[in-house]
């Protein structure tokens, strides 16, 4: 089954404790991206990747890192999480050209 | 700066009403516009619009793109409570989203 898998689905952590949210897709998609969703603000793009070893900042990259060492995986790293990073996070992937994007099930992160 | 603007941000209607949701965009590298529906979890795909003036239809939902006006509308006829959701539009190339329209359909 074609899917985008995010883990964990829920996470509560403390300020400053490094964490990684994993994202994996099995559709051989080139394009992957991370979004955060906050009430009233829609989906804001954090980082995206056009292919392996190619990543770029989205609209809200501060406080986040990503890597794309393999085509299927695109982890989101918070080196020193802060309470303002409490949010719902989505990973998405799509193929090249003009195609729809597929979303992971989301990760609800709370930083206390 | 690229931007995607949706209106209204929130809408409350009664079952059976018809609603029109709007999405306008200003982006430097437009390829297509997508509509998604989001209930309590991940967004699910509704439509992709690439050509101006061609209506896409699925049941009670339909959508059309106007490249001259840099906008799109999503229509829902004979609304049902199950249509209650956030409706998101996004623009390729780069998957930039609007803030969404929260639609509430009351019985």
Backbone of each chain as ProteinMPNN parsed JSONL, in Angstrom:
{"seq_chain_A": "XXXXXXXXXXXXXXXXXXXXXXXXXXXXXXXXXXXXXXXXXXXXXXXXXXXXXXXXXXXXXXXXXXXXXXXXXXXXXXXXXXXXXXXXXXXXXXXXXXXXXXXXXXXXXXXX", "coords_chain_A": {"N_chain_A": [[0.853, -1.188, 0.0], [0.564, 2.162, -0.918], [2.092, 4.672, 0.905], [2.763, 7.286, 3.364], [4.692, 7.366, 6.152], [4.794, 8.43, 9.415], [6.56, 8.885, 12.453], [7.052, 9.594, 15.927], [3.454, 9.335, 16.558], [2.411, 10.847, 18.586], [3.965, 13.03, 20.89], [5.426, 14.106, 23.835], [7.628, 16.338, 25.198], [10.494, 17.838, 26.845], [11.698, 21.191, 27.161], [14.559, 21.866, 25.248], [15.485, 19.252, 24.91], [16.796, 17.215, 22.569], [15.127, 15.987, 19.651], [13.829, 13.701, 17.171], [11.683, 13.424, 14.438], [10.471, 10.953, 12.441], [10.077, 10.293, 8.922], [8.855, 8.409, 6.304], [8.514, 7.236, 2.982], [6.979, 5.071, 0.559], [6.769, 5.285, -2.175], [8.628, 5.995, -4.004], [9.005, 8.694, -4.383], [10.301, 11.861, -5.425], [10.079, 14.367, -4.255], [9.824, 15.695, -1.042], [8.411, 17.021, 1.962], [8.093, 19.035, 4.95], [5.607, 20.17, 7.203], [4.125, 22.442, 9.526], [1.214, 22.746, 11.511], [-0.848, 25.101, 12.816], [-3.534, 26.481, 14.737], [-5.735, 28.326, 12.702], [-3.741, 29.079, 10.948], [-3.212, 27.438, 8.84], [-1.285, 25.162, 6.812], [2.061, 25.44, 7.233], [5.099, 25.596, 5.555], [8.075, 23.974, 6.485], [10.628, 22.783, 5.791], [11.813, 21.568, 2.633], [12.518, 18.997, 0.199], [13.966, 18.333, -2.858], [15.188, 16.146, -3.87], [17.477, 13.418, -3.221], [19.945, 14.462, -0.944], [19.388, 17.111, -1.487], [18.12, 19.843, -0.084], [15.947, 22.456, 1.149], [15.016, 25.601, 2.634], [11.772, 26.292, 3.926], [8.991, 28.309, 4.739], [9.074, 28.629, 7.514], [11.653, 27.855, 8.881], [13.25, 28.146, 11.161], [14.846, 26.785, 13.979], [14.657, 24.166, 13.258], [15.961, 21.198, 11.657], [16.801, 19.232, 8.783], [17.406, 16.202, 6.907], [18.371, 14.425, 3.952], [19.289, 11.663, 3.167], [18.63, 9.323, 2.009], [16.315, 8.328, -0.537], [13.77, 7.589, 0.357], [13.466, 8.481, 2.994], [12.993, 11.2, 5.257], [13.826, 12.8, 7.751], [12.833, 14.965, 10.459], [14.441, 17.195, 12.527], [14.68, 18.462, 15.761], [16.807, 20.316, 17.38], [17.009, 21.7, 19.806], [14.321, 21.851, 21.293], [11.62, 24.181, 21.79], [8.89, 25.669, 23.647], [7.327, 27.105, 21.761], [7.374, 25.536, 19.569], [5.521, 23.657, 19.843], [3.085, 21.904, 18.229], [1.175, 20.617, 15.416], [2.524, 18.351, 13.234], [3.174, 17.611, 9.834], [4.315, 15.367, 7.376], [4.933, 15.233, 3.894], [4.793, 13.834, 0.589], [5.559, 13.769, -2.929], [5.524, 12.973, -6.45], [7.665, 13.852, -9.26], [6.975, 16.672, -11.376], [3.598, 17.728, -12.033], [1.747, 16.802, -9.632], [-0.428, 15.3, -7.149], [0.025, 15.605, -3.586], [0.944, 13.319, -1.009], [0.106, 12.66, 2.322], [1.535, 12.093, 5.555], [0.298, 10.704, 8.687], [0.489, 12.558, 10.653], [2.12, 14.216, 13.431], [1.711, 14.928, 16.694], [3.141, 17.251, 18.6], [4.208, 18.215, 21.783], [5.847, 20.594, 23.648], [7.173, 21.127, 26.722]], "CA_chain_A": [[0.0, 0.0, 0.0], [1.322, 3.415, -1.007], [1.845, 5.48, 2.095], [3.783, 8.08, 4.033], [4.636, 6.941, 7.553], [5.458, 9.313, 10.365], [6.638, 8.417, 13.835], [5.86, 9.045, 16.564], [2.207, 10.054, 16.321], [2.277, 11.8, 19.691], [5.214, 13.174, 21.634], [5.552, 15.18, 24.82], [9.024, 16.421, 25.578], [10.847, 19.013, 27.63], [12.512, 22.198, 26.47], [15.986, 21.623, 25.111], [15.848, 17.851, 24.693], [16.794, 16.945, 21.129], [14.23, 14.937, 19.194], [13.712, 13.475, 15.732], [10.443, 12.853, 13.927], [10.838, 10.271, 11.196], [9.112, 10.254, 7.82], [9.285, 7.479, 5.276], [7.513, 6.984, 1.94], [7.301, 3.887, -0.244], [6.286, 5.541, -3.53], [9.758, 6.433, -4.813], [8.809, 10.113, -4.702], [11.48, 12.717, -5.318], [9.814, 15.568, -3.466], [9.292, 15.51, 0.299], [8.383, 18.287, 2.695], [7.56, 19.067, 6.311], [4.738, 21.297, 7.524], [3.522, 22.511, 10.838], [-0.132, 23.299, 11.434], [-1.313, 25.77, 14.023], [-4.907, 26.958, 14.509], [-5.91, 29.56, 11.939], [-2.582, 29.407, 10.097], [-3.043, 26.474, 7.761], [-0.05, 24.375, 6.804], [3.22, 26.266, 6.893], [6.194, 24.72, 5.162], [9.282, 24.132, 7.295], [11.702, 22.455, 4.863], [11.45, 20.633, 1.584], [13.651, 18.358, -0.473], [13.628, 17.978, -4.233], [15.771, 14.834, -4.147], [18.505, 13.036, -2.248], [21.0, 15.449, -0.664], [18.959, 18.452, -1.893], [17.085, 20.342, 0.824], [15.853, 23.912, 1.15], [14.143, 26.152, 3.664], [10.438, 26.756, 3.601], [8.631, 29.607, 5.317], [9.333, 28.699, 8.963], [12.695, 26.855, 9.142], [14.054, 28.404, 12.363], [14.724, 25.806, 15.053], [14.511, 22.825, 12.671], [16.923, 20.707, 10.675], [16.367, 18.043, 8.047], [18.424, 15.566, 6.07], [17.807, 13.524, 2.932], [20.389, 10.781, 2.77], [18.026, 8.294, 1.151], [15.13, 8.878, -1.191], [12.533, 7.29, 1.057], [13.409, 9.026, 4.356], [13.186, 12.659, 5.397], [13.585, 13.088, 9.168], [12.803, 16.344, 10.966], [15.216, 17.218, 13.76], [14.618, 19.65, 16.604], [18.017, 20.202, 18.198], [16.723, 22.228, 21.135], [12.917, 22.256, 21.18], [11.082, 25.193, 22.689], [7.418, 25.589, 23.701], [6.664, 27.638, 20.562], [7.366, 24.499, 18.536], [4.353, 22.814, 20.082], [2.294, 22.02, 17.009], [0.882, 19.389, 14.685], [3.468, 18.296, 12.128], [2.869, 16.689, 8.742], [5.253, 15.113, 6.311], [4.239, 14.98, 2.637], [5.66, 13.5, -0.534], [4.918, 13.681, -4.242], [6.45, 12.708, -7.528], [8.06, 15.025, -10.038], [5.904, 17.188, -12.221], [2.399, 18.275, -11.403], [1.034, 15.675, -9.026], [-0.909, 15.528, -5.798], [0.906, 15.199, -2.503], [0.427, 12.363, -0.047], [0.477, 13.096, 3.661], [1.586, 11.2, 6.701], [-0.84, 10.849, 9.599], [0.708, 13.681, 11.563], [2.755, 14.038, 14.734], [1.341, 16.025, 17.602], [4.274, 17.484, 19.487], [4.049, 19.178, 22.87], [7.107, 20.901, 24.321], [6.832, 21.788, 28.003]], "C_chain_A": [[0.891, 1.242, 0.0], [1.038, 4.258, 0.23], [3.066, 6.282, 2.514], [3.62, 7.791, 5.524], [5.453, 7.88, 8.41], [5.478, 8.654, 11.727], [7.464, 9.397, 14.669], [4.601, 9.831, 16.191], [1.975, 11.128, 17.386], [3.595, 11.843, 20.445], [5.108, 14.362, 22.571], [6.996, 15.181, 25.276], [9.267, 17.703, 26.368], [11.731, 19.945, 26.812], [13.976, 21.791, 26.454], [16.394, 20.19, 24.836], [15.678, 17.497, 23.219], [15.838, 15.82, 20.765], [14.218, 14.866, 17.673], [12.351, 12.875, 15.441], [10.775, 12.222, 12.572], [9.697, 10.328, 10.184], [9.665, 9.338, 6.75], [8.162, 7.276, 4.276], [7.97, 5.836, 1.049], [6.877, 4.046, -1.699], [7.377, 6.021, -4.474], [9.617, 7.903, -5.249], [10.098, 10.896, -4.526], [11.27, 13.821, -4.284], [9.22, 15.198, -2.111], [9.343, 16.84, 1.039], [7.789, 18.092, 4.084], [6.746, 20.343, 6.497], [4.412, 21.266, 9.014], [2.161, 23.193, 10.694], [-0.543, 23.835, 12.791], [-2.682, 26.374, 13.727], [-4.943, 28.281, 13.759], [-4.796, 29.898, 10.974], [-2.371, 28.428, 8.956], [-1.776, 25.661, 7.917], [1.095, 25.281, 6.359], [4.423, 25.351, 6.659], [7.455, 25.03, 5.956], [10.516, 23.947, 6.404], [11.123, 21.569, 3.774], [12.718, 20.09, 0.938], [13.207, 17.92, -1.862], [14.196, 16.62, -4.626], [16.835, 14.555, -3.105], [19.584, 14.103, -2.178], [20.644, 16.864, -1.126], [17.822, 18.891, -0.975], [17.079, 21.863, 0.782], [14.846, 24.372, 2.18], [12.785, 26.51, 3.087], [10.187, 28.103, 4.265], [9.001, 29.751, 6.79], [10.414, 27.708, 9.373], [13.425, 27.003, 10.474], [13.778, 27.373, 13.441], [14.608, 24.37, 14.569], [15.698, 22.5, 11.765], [16.315, 19.502, 9.984], [17.575, 17.425, 7.369], [17.722, 14.658, 5.076], [18.951, 12.682, 2.381], [19.895, 9.659, 1.858], [16.735, 8.871, 0.588], [13.881, 8.7, -0.341], [12.384, 8.007, 2.389], [13.718, 10.519, 4.407], [12.891, 13.044, 6.846], [13.62, 14.579, 9.487], [13.448, 16.338, 12.354], [15.005, 18.549, 14.472], [15.763, 19.532, 17.603], [17.759, 20.648, 19.639], [15.284, 22.757, 21.141], [12.518, 23.314, 22.207], [9.554, 25.127, 22.643], [6.73, 26.141, 22.455], [6.736, 26.682, 19.365], [6.298, 23.439, 18.812], [3.397, 23.004, 18.924], [1.946, 20.628, 16.496], [1.747, 19.407, 13.42], [3.045, 17.245, 11.117], [4.054, 16.591, 7.794], [4.441, 14.809, 5.055], [5.244, 14.6, 1.564], [4.859, 13.528, -1.822], [5.98, 13.405, -5.285], [6.843, 13.981, -8.246], [6.896, 15.471, -10.911], [4.722, 17.656, -11.401], [1.557, 17.114, -10.875], [0.553, 16.044, -7.635], [0.139, 15.084, -4.787], [0.182, 14.239, -1.572], [0.967, 12.737, 1.326], [0.621, 11.928, 4.628], [0.444, 11.512, 7.643], [-0.66, 11.956, 10.626], [1.377, 13.27, 12.862], [2.373, 15.231, 15.593], [2.43, 16.15, 18.655], [3.916, 18.542, 20.524], [5.393, 19.348, 23.547], [6.775, 21.686, 25.592], [8.086, 22.371, 28.652]], "O_chain_A": [[1.828, 1.363, 0.789], [-0.118, 4.524, 0.559], [4.199, 6.025, 2.107], [2.535, 7.955, 6.082], [6.64, 8.099, 8.171], [4.54, 7.955, 12.11], [8.447, 9.96, 14.189], [4.696, 10.889, 15.568], [1.409, 12.185, 17.104], [4.259, 10.821, 20.619], [4.753, 15.469, 22.167], [7.528, 14.151, 25.691], [8.374, 18.533, 26.535], [12.422, 19.518, 25.887], [14.557, 21.426, 27.476], [17.565, 19.939, 24.55], [14.565, 17.481, 22.693], [15.745, 14.82, 21.476], [14.55, 15.831, 16.984], [11.917, 11.937, 16.109], [11.295, 12.887, 11.676], [8.522, 10.4, 10.544], [10.816, 9.479, 6.337], [6.998, 7.157, 4.657], [9.162, 5.644, 0.811], [6.649, 3.051, -2.387], [7.096, 6.41, -5.608], [10.053, 8.29, -6.333], [10.883, 10.64, -3.612], [12.184, 14.161, -3.533], [8.228, 14.472, -2.04], [10.206, 17.678, 0.777], [7.082, 17.119, 4.351], [7.116, 21.423, 6.037], [4.422, 20.218, 9.658], [1.98, 24.092, 9.872], [-0.578, 23.106, 13.783], [-2.961, 26.741, 12.586], [-4.265, 29.238, 14.134], [-4.882, 30.892, 10.252], [-1.429, 28.585, 8.179], [-1.261, 25.493, 9.023], [1.09, 25.815, 5.25], [4.718, 24.461, 7.457], [7.857, 26.186, 6.086], [11.344, 24.85, 6.283], [10.097, 20.913, 3.954], [13.814, 20.628, 1.097], [12.202, 17.227, -2.019], [13.745, 16.01, -5.596], [17.066, 15.367, -2.209], [20.074, 14.585, -3.199], [21.515, 17.734, -1.154], [16.705, 18.384, -1.069], [18.079, 22.486, 0.425], [13.937, 23.631, 2.554], [12.657, 26.958, 1.947], [11.087, 28.94, 4.338], [9.219, 30.864, 7.269], [10.13, 26.793, 10.145], [14.145, 26.093, 10.884], [12.624, 27.111, 13.781], [14.476, 23.451, 15.378], [16.34, 23.382, 11.195], [15.431, 18.837, 10.524], [18.634, 18.045, 7.27], [16.615, 14.181, 5.327], [19.495, 12.94, 1.308], [20.648, 9.122, 1.046], [16.143, 9.784, 1.164], [13.018, 9.577, -0.325], [11.262, 8.135, 2.879], [14.586, 11.02, 3.693], [11.812, 13.562, 7.136], [14.348, 15.347, 8.859], [13.051, 15.576, 13.235], [15.131, 19.618, 13.875], [15.697, 18.75, 18.55], [18.25, 20.024, 20.58], [15.057, 23.96, 21.011], [13.014, 23.333, 23.333], [8.989, 24.583, 21.694], [5.639, 25.682, 22.119], [6.223, 26.983, 18.287], [6.196, 22.445, 18.092], [2.946, 24.118, 18.656], [2.358, 19.612, 17.055], [1.703, 20.357, 12.639], [2.618, 16.146, 11.473], [4.7, 17.584, 7.459], [3.378, 14.194, 5.139], [6.408, 14.997, 1.624], [3.643, 13.337, -1.817], [7.175, 13.578, -5.044], [6.4, 15.069, -7.878], [5.951, 14.716, -11.143], [4.848, 17.944, -10.211], [0.755, 16.53, -11.604], [1.059, 16.981, -7.018], [1.025, 14.288, -5.099], [-1.03, 14.333, -1.375], [2.138, 13.085, 1.472], [-0.078, 10.919, 4.527], [-0.298, 12.471, 7.431], [-1.581, 12.249, 11.389], [1.228, 12.142, 13.333], [2.669, 16.381, 15.267], [2.612, 15.265, 19.491], [3.398, 19.61, 20.198], [6.012, 18.372, 23.971], [6.177, 22.761, 25.54], [8.005, 22.963, 29.728]]}, "seq_chain_B": "XXXXXXXXXXXXXXXXXXXXXXXXXXXXXXXXXXXXXXXXXXXXXXXXXXXXXXXXXXXXXXXXXXXXXXXXXXXXXXXXXXXXXXXXXXXXXXXXXXXXXXXXXXX", "coords_chain_B": {"N_chain_B": [[6.745, 38.275, -2.429], [5.62, 34.938, -2.369], [2.182, 34.033, -2.041], [-0.812, 32.544, -0.711], [-4.191, 32.899, -0.406], [-7.053, 32.278, 1.413], [-10.621, 32.444, 1.55], [-13.965, 32.467, 2.952], [-12.434, 32.533, 6.264], [-13.784, 31.089, 8.078], [-16.899, 29.382, 8.24], [-20.306, 28.903, 8.749], [-23.004, 26.869, 8.128], [-26.274, 25.517, 7.257], [-27.512, 22.188, 6.893], [-28.04, 21.204, 3.55], [-27.629, 23.665, 2.42], [-25.815, 25.583, -0.074], [-22.39, 26.111, -0.597], [-19.619, 28.309, -1.27], [-16.234, 28.319, -1.553], [-13.262, 30.225, -1.489], [-10.097, 30.728, -3.126], [-7.212, 32.493, -3.589], [-4.19, 33.416, -5.299], [-0.736, 34.38, -5.39], [1.972, 33.665, -6.916], [5.283, 32.832, -7.997], [5.912, 30.785, -9.716], [3.741, 29.236, -10.96], [2.113, 26.13, -11.244], [-0.001, 24.357, -10.761], [-3.138, 24.099, -8.973], [-4.282, 22.834, -5.923], [-6.868, 21.232, -4.082], [-7.7, 20.289, -0.789], [-9.259, 18.287, 1.731], [-9.61, 18.404, 5.197], [-10.225, 16.592, 7.971], [-10.197, 15.217, 11.079], [-7.606, 14.481, 10.921], [-4.932, 13.753, 8.697], [-4.682, 15.778, 5.707], [-6.845, 15.093, 2.95], [-6.872, 14.418, -0.493], [-8.666, 16.322, -2.897], [-9.103, 17.772, -5.44], [-7.164, 18.536, -8.382], [-6.174, 21.282, -10.232], [-5.268, 22.504, -13.285], [-5.655, 23.716, -15.731], [-7.234, 26.643, -16.92], [-10.684, 27.418, -16.447], [-11.781, 24.886, -16.75], [-13.975, 22.728, -15.312], [-13.729, 20.688, -12.446], [-15.27, 17.844, -11.103], [-16.824, 16.091, -8.435], [-19.157, 14.205, -7.278], [-21.055, 16.023, -5.054], [-19.283, 18.047, -4.943], [-17.421, 20.573, -6.586], [-14.989, 22.264, -8.624], [-13.143, 25.041, -9.932], [-10.716, 26.724, -11.904], [-9.368, 29.957, -12.346], [-7.157, 31.409, -14.187], [-6.632, 33.927, -15.063], [-7.693, 35.607, -13.164], [-6.235, 34.685, -11.091], [-7.189, 32.744, -9.247], [-9.329, 30.375, -7.524], [-12.342, 28.499, -7.076], [-14.187, 26.497, -4.782], [-16.987, 24.616, -4.8], [-19.68, 23.411, -2.888], [-22.527, 21.626, -2.993], [-25.848, 21.113, -1.621], [-25.142, 20.638, 1.16], [-23.873, 18.481, 3.757], [-23.698, 17.172, 7.126], [-21.392, 15.717, 7.275], [-19.672, 17.072, 5.645], [-18.422, 18.898, 7.141], [-15.396, 20.33, 7.94], [-11.921, 21.308, 7.543], [-11.035, 23.101, 4.734], [-8.494, 23.121, 2.465], [-6.399, 24.946, 0.264], [-3.744, 24.604, -2.07], [-0.781, 25.577, -3.798], [1.132, 24.565, -6.512], [4.239, 25.27, -7.895], [5.889, 23.875, -5.273], [4.191, 23.596, -3.196], [2.684, 25.446, -1.492], [0.484, 26.423, 1.033], [-2.797, 27.784, 1.728], [-4.453, 29.43, 4.521], [-6.678, 28.005, 5.066], [-10.207, 27.116, 5.109], [-12.564, 26.866, 7.55], [-15.247, 24.869, 7.625], [-18.435, 24.493, 8.936], [-21.177, 22.463, 9.169], [-24.418, 22.529, 10.12], [-27.027, 20.472, 11.525]], "CA_chain_B": [[6.676, 37.001, -1.698], [4.484, 34.089, -2.766], [1.15, 33.867, -1.021], [-2.08, 31.904, -1.038], [-5.166, 33.463, 0.533], [-8.368, 31.638, 1.337], [-11.718, 33.14, 2.227], [-13.743, 33.016, 4.282], [-11.645, 31.659, 7.133], [-14.717, 30.245, 8.81], [-18.228, 29.452, 7.64], [-21.291, 28.016, 9.38], [-24.207, 26.766, 7.29], [-27.171, 24.429, 7.623], [-27.612, 21.111, 5.906], [-28.806, 21.539, 2.363], [-27.133, 24.91, 1.826], [-24.698, 25.528, -1.013], [-21.313, 27.001, -0.177], [-18.524, 28.579, -2.201], [-14.99, 28.663, -0.881], [-12.38, 30.926, -2.403], [-8.662, 30.653, -2.978], [-6.484, 33.335, -4.54], [-2.757, 33.159, -5.163], [0.282, 35.165, -6.078], [3.191, 32.851, -6.836], [6.159, 33.115, -9.125], [6.087, 29.637, -10.604], [2.487, 28.483, -10.839], [1.933, 24.962, -12.099], [-1.367, 23.884, -10.578], [-3.741, 24.387, -7.673], [-4.882, 21.628, -5.361], [-7.788, 21.358, -2.947], [-7.692, 19.182, 0.157], [-10.202, 18.313, 2.851], [-8.985, 17.904, 6.404], [-11.095, 16.375, 9.126], [-9.409, 15.277, 12.311], [-6.247, 13.98, 10.741], [-4.173, 14.287, 7.569], [-5.488, 16.238, 4.567], [-7.108, 14.152, 1.869], [-6.894, 15.106, -1.778], [-9.957, 16.468, -3.575], [-8.967, 18.122, -6.842], [-6.019, 19.266, -8.9], [-6.6, 22.122, -11.341], [-4.118, 23.017, -14.013], [-6.106, 24.555, -16.848], [-8.258, 27.61, -16.561], [-12.016, 27.282, -17.016], [-12.266, 23.495, -16.837], [-14.503, 22.353, -14.008], [-13.568, 19.33, -11.956], [-16.473, 17.549, -10.321], [-16.879, 14.805, -7.761], [-20.374, 14.196, -6.471], [-21.604, 17.356, -4.763], [-18.187, 19.016, -4.932], [-16.864, 20.953, -7.879], [-13.997, 23.316, -8.501], [-12.713, 25.604, -11.201], [-9.555, 27.618, -11.8], [-9.362, 31.132, -13.223], [-5.762, 31.862, -14.189], [-6.591, 35.369, -15.301], [-7.955, 36.229, -11.868], [-5.355, 34.028, -10.113], [-8.052, 32.28, -8.166], [-10.108, 29.163, -7.714], [-13.431, 28.327, -6.129], [-14.653, 25.146, -4.489], [-18.406, 24.638, -4.499], [-20.296, 22.219, -2.305], [-23.98, 21.763, -3.03], [-26.614, 20.239, -0.712], [-24.173, 20.271, 2.2], [-24.236, 17.506, 4.783], [-22.846, 17.35, 8.318], [-20.104, 15.086, 6.978], [-18.815, 18.011, 4.915], [-17.729, 19.736, 8.128], [-13.953, 20.065, 7.838], [-11.122, 22.433, 7.052], [-10.722, 22.938, 3.316], [-7.203, 23.767, 2.207], [-5.909, 24.968, -1.109], [-2.29, 24.675, -2.168], [-0.33, 25.901, -5.14], [2.421, 24.035, -6.987], [5.299, 24.327, -7.588], [6.409, 24.243, -3.976], [3.169, 23.19, -2.225], [2.365, 26.48, -0.514], [-0.922, 26.32, 1.423], [-3.497, 28.883, 2.368], [-4.761, 29.203, 5.937], [-7.799, 27.084, 5.17], [-11.555, 27.565, 5.477], [-13.224, 25.897, 8.441], [-16.672, 24.79, 7.31], [-19.267, 23.766, 9.885], [-22.518, 22.256, 8.649], [-25.305, 22.181, 11.231], [-28.193, 19.692, 11.079]], "C_chain_B": [[5.44, 36.219, -2.136], [3.448, 34.049, -1.659], [-0.111, 33.234, -1.6], [-3.077, 32.351, 0.023], [-6.512, 32.788, 0.335], [-9.405, 32.486, 2.08], [-13.031, 32.397, 2.002], [-12.875, 32.079, 5.113], [-12.544, 30.687, 7.876], [-16.113, 30.458, 8.255], [-19.132, 28.447, 8.347], [-22.556, 28.041, 8.536], [-25.087, 25.651, 7.839], [-27.206, 23.401, 6.51], [-28.493, 21.534, 4.747], [-28.368, 22.824, 1.702], [-26.052, 24.606, 0.798], [-23.647, 26.522, -0.565], [-20.28, 27.153, -1.286], [-17.323, 29.04, -1.398], [-14.024, 29.226, -1.912], [-10.905, 30.736, -2.081], [-8.02, 31.548, -4.031], [-4.992, 33.174, -4.283], [-1.923, 34.186, -5.904], [1.571, 34.388, -5.898], [3.984, 33.049, -8.109], [6.232, 31.971, -10.13], [4.859, 28.728, -10.508], [2.477, 27.307, -11.802], [0.501, 24.448, -11.988], [-1.845, 24.256, -9.182], [-4.455, 23.135, -7.194], [-5.821, 21.995, -4.215], [-7.724, 20.085, -2.114], [-8.788, 19.402, 1.194], [-9.496, 17.725, 4.062], [-10.013, 17.8, 7.516], [-10.195, 16.304, 10.349], [-7.965, 14.822, 12.126], [-5.59, 14.587, 9.499], [-5.11, 14.768, 6.457], [-5.661, 15.132, 3.536], [-7.375, 14.935, 0.587], [-8.305, 15.16, -2.364], [-9.754, 16.671, -5.079], [-7.586, 18.704, -7.139], [-6.464, 19.997, -10.159], [-5.366, 22.718, -12.001], [-4.537, 24.002, -15.1], [-7.256, 25.445, -16.417], [-9.594, 27.249, -17.204], [-12.568, 25.872, -17.12], [-12.699, 23.051, -15.445], [-14.181, 20.901, -13.694], [-14.733, 19.063, -11.01], [-16.361, 16.177, -9.686], [-18.089, 14.832, -6.84], [-20.915, 15.602, -6.301], [-20.521, 18.439, -4.757], [-17.734, 19.313, -6.353], [-15.904, 22.11, -7.669], [-13.566, 23.779, -9.877], [-11.593, 26.609, -10.937], [-9.716, 28.772, -12.788], [-7.952, 31.73, -13.19], [-5.638, 33.359, -14.42], [-6.77, 36.118, -13.983], [-7.072, 35.654, -10.767], [-6.167, 33.512, -8.932], [-8.751, 30.991, -8.542], [-11.257, 29.179, -6.718], [-13.721, 26.839, -5.971], [-16.113, 25.272, -4.076], [-18.831, 23.32, -3.885], [-21.795, 22.461, -2.288], [-24.623, 20.789, -2.047], [-25.73, 19.728, 0.412], [-24.762, 19.31, 3.22], [-23.307, 17.711, 5.976], [-21.463, 16.74, 8.102], [-19.166, 15.962, 6.158], [-18.061, 18.927, 5.866], [-16.25, 19.359, 8.17], [-13.247, 21.387, 7.578], [-10.805, 22.127, 5.593], [-9.492, 23.786, 3.006], [-6.947, 23.826, 0.71], [-4.4, 25.147, -1.074], [-1.912, 24.919, -3.611], [1.022, 25.242, -5.403], [3.007, 25.068, -7.953], [5.916, 24.727, -6.276], [5.416, 23.968, -2.864], [2.976, 24.225, -1.117], [0.869, 26.452, -0.259], [-1.481, 27.659, 1.881], [-3.821, 28.508, 3.812], [-5.93, 28.249, 6.133], [-9.116, 27.776, 5.475], [-12.167, 26.483, 6.35], [-14.717, 25.953, 8.184], [-17.378, 23.945, 8.37], [-20.664, 23.683, 9.302], [-23.396, 21.759, 9.791], [-26.517, 21.418, 10.713], [-29.414, 20.58, 10.92]], "O_chain_B": [[4.35, 36.778, -2.256], [3.792, 34.032, -0.477], [-0.426, 33.365, -2.783], [-2.828, 32.195, 1.218], [-7.038, 32.737, -0.777], [-9.111, 33.142, 3.079], [-13.199, 31.756, 0.964], [-12.612, 30.949, 4.701], [-12.118, 29.597, 8.257], [-16.472, 31.564, 7.849], [-18.766, 27.284, 8.522], [-23.11, 29.105, 8.262], [-24.7, 24.934, 8.762], [-26.961, 23.708, 5.343], [-29.548, 22.139, 4.933], [-28.695, 23.061, 0.539], [-25.456, 23.529, 0.794], [-23.972, 27.65, -0.194], [-20.091, 26.266, -2.118], [-17.388, 30.023, -0.66], [-13.972, 28.769, -3.054], [-10.517, 30.601, -0.92], [-8.26, 31.379, -5.226], [-4.581, 32.833, -3.173], [-2.348, 34.771, -6.9], [2.192, 34.449, -4.837], [3.437, 33.388, -9.158], [6.585, 32.192, -11.288], [4.944, 27.596, -10.032], [2.779, 27.44, -12.988], [-0.134, 24.141, -12.997], [-1.062, 24.67, -8.328], [-5.144, 22.462, -7.962], [-5.583, 22.953, -3.48], [-7.697, 18.971, -2.637], [-9.184, 20.529, 1.489], [-8.86, 16.675, 3.97], [-10.593, 18.798, 7.944], [-9.484, 17.269, 10.628], [-7.194, 14.787, 13.085], [-5.68, 15.794, 9.274], [-6.203, 14.227, 6.286], [-4.75, 14.343, 3.285], [-8.025, 15.98, 0.601], [-9.042, 14.174, -2.333], [-10.18, 15.847, -5.889], [-6.934, 19.283, -6.269], [-7.063, 19.397, -11.051], [-4.535, 23.351, -11.35], [-3.855, 24.995, -15.353], [-8.13, 25.04, -15.65], [-9.64, 26.828, -18.36], [-13.71, 25.685, -17.538], [-11.892, 23.003, -14.517], [-14.33, 20.011, -14.531], [-15.131, 19.925, -10.227], [-15.875, 15.227, -10.299], [-18.046, 15.413, -5.755], [-21.199, 16.292, -7.28], [-20.825, 19.619, -4.582], [-17.673, 18.427, -7.205], [-15.986, 22.838, -6.68], [-13.611, 23.03, -10.853], [-11.54, 27.25, -9.888], [-10.148, 28.576, -13.924], [-7.606, 32.469, -12.269], [-4.654, 33.981, -14.018], [-6.1, 37.116, -13.718], [-7.154, 36.095, -9.62], [-5.869, 33.807, -7.774], [-8.766, 30.573, -9.7], [-11.164, 29.79, -5.654], [-13.529, 26.042, -6.889], [-16.431, 25.962, -3.107], [-18.396, 22.25, -4.309], [-22.274, 23.392, -1.641], [-24.03, 19.774, -1.684], [-25.587, 18.519, 0.595], [-25.959, 19.318, 3.506], [-22.258, 18.344, 5.854], [-20.479, 17.2, 8.682], [-17.991, 15.631, 5.994], [-17.161, 19.654, 5.446], [-15.903, 18.202, 8.407], [-13.875, 22.434, 7.417], [-10.36, 21.028, 5.262], [-9.46, 24.992, 3.252], [-7.239, 22.879, -0.021], [-3.855, 25.764, -0.16], [-2.625, 24.521, -4.533], [1.944, 25.359, -4.596], [2.275, 25.662, -8.744], [6.431, 25.84, -6.168], [5.766, 24.094, -1.691], [3.093, 23.902, 0.065], [0.072, 26.455, -1.197], [-0.757, 28.537, 2.35], [-3.503, 27.409, 4.265], [-6.149, 27.744, 7.234], [-9.143, 28.876, 6.026], [-12.275, 25.326, 5.941], [-15.374, 26.95, 8.483], [-16.964, 22.823, 8.66], [-21.27, 24.704, 8.977], [-23.147, 20.696, 10.36], [-26.988, 21.673, 9.605], [-30.485, 20.097, 10.553]]}, "name": "protein", "num_of_chains": 2, "seq": "XXXXXXXXXXXXXXXXXXXXXXXXXXXXXXXXXXXXXXXXXXXXXXXXXXXXXXXXXXXXXXXXXXXXXXXXXXXXXXXXXXXXXXXXXXXXXXXXXXXXXXXXXXXXXXXXXXXXXXXXXXXXXXXXXXXXXXXXXXXXXXXXXXXXXXXXXXXXXXXXXXXXXXXXXXXXXXXXXXXXXXXXXXXXXXXXXXXXXXXXXXXXXXXXXXXXXXXXXXX"}
